[in-house]
Amino acid sequence: MNIVILTGNLGGDPESAFTNEGTQIVNFSLAFRSGKDKTSWVQVKCFNKVAEIAEKYLHKGAKIAISGA
């Protein structure tokens, strides 16, 4: 199994949506340095309680760290 930990800045405010079943989903982009002069972007998707927290506390430019498997 691979595990990734990224630190960087949000590229924009999180965007929230709900499924037909009522599950909250929040999407945002994370920018991070992947080389000396290169910036890479990752699209992040959060669900349920993590989505609620992301929507409430994150904003464009915020410095965050995320981990995933």
C-alpha positions in Angstrom: 0.0 0.0 0.0 1.2 3.5 -0.8 0.7 6.5 1.5 1.1 10.1 0.5 1.4 13.2 2.6 1.2 16.6 0.9 1.6 20.1 2.2 0.7 23.2 0.3 -1.8 25.9 -0.3 -5.4 25.8 -1.4 -5.9 27.1 -4.9 -9.4 28.3 -4.3 -12.2 28.1 -1.8 -13.6 24.6 -1.3 -16.7 23.8 -3.3 -19.5 21.8 -1.6 -22.1 19.5 -3.1 -24.5 16.8 -1.8 -25.3 13.4 -3.2 -28.9 12.2 -3.7 -28.5 10.3 -0.4 -27.5 13.5 1.4 -23.8 12.8 1.7 -21.7 16.0 1.6 -18.8 16.2 -0.8 -16.2 19.0 -0.8 -13.7 19.5 -3.6 -10.6 21.8 -3.7 -7.3 22.0 -5.4 -3.9 21.9 -3.5 -0.8 23.5 -5.0 2.6 22.2 -3.8 6.3 22.4 -4.9 7.4 19.2 -6.7 10.8 20.5 -7.8 13.0 23.5 -7.6 10.8 25.7 -9.8 7.8 23.5 -10.5 4.4 23.8 -8.9 2.1 20.7 -9.1 -1.7 20.6 -8.4 -3.8 17.8 -6.9 -7.5 17.7 -6.8 -8.8 16.7 -3.3 -12.2 15.3 -2.5 -13.5 15.0 1.1 -16.7 13.2 2.3 -19.0 13.4 5.3 -17.5 14.9 8.5 -14.2 15.8 6.9 -16.2 17.6 4.2 -18.0 19.7 6.8 -14.8 20.7 8.5 -13.1 21.5 5.2 -16.0 23.7 4.1 -16.1 25.5 7.5 -12.4 26.2 8.1 -10.5 26.1 4.7 -10.2 29.1 2.3 -8.2 30.1 -0.7 -4.5 30.3 0.1 -4.7 28.4 3.4 -1.7 26.3 4.2 -2.7 22.7 4.8 -1.3 19.1 5.1 -3.2 16.1 3.8 -2.6 12.4 3.9 -4.1 9.6 2.1 -3.7 6.0 1.1 
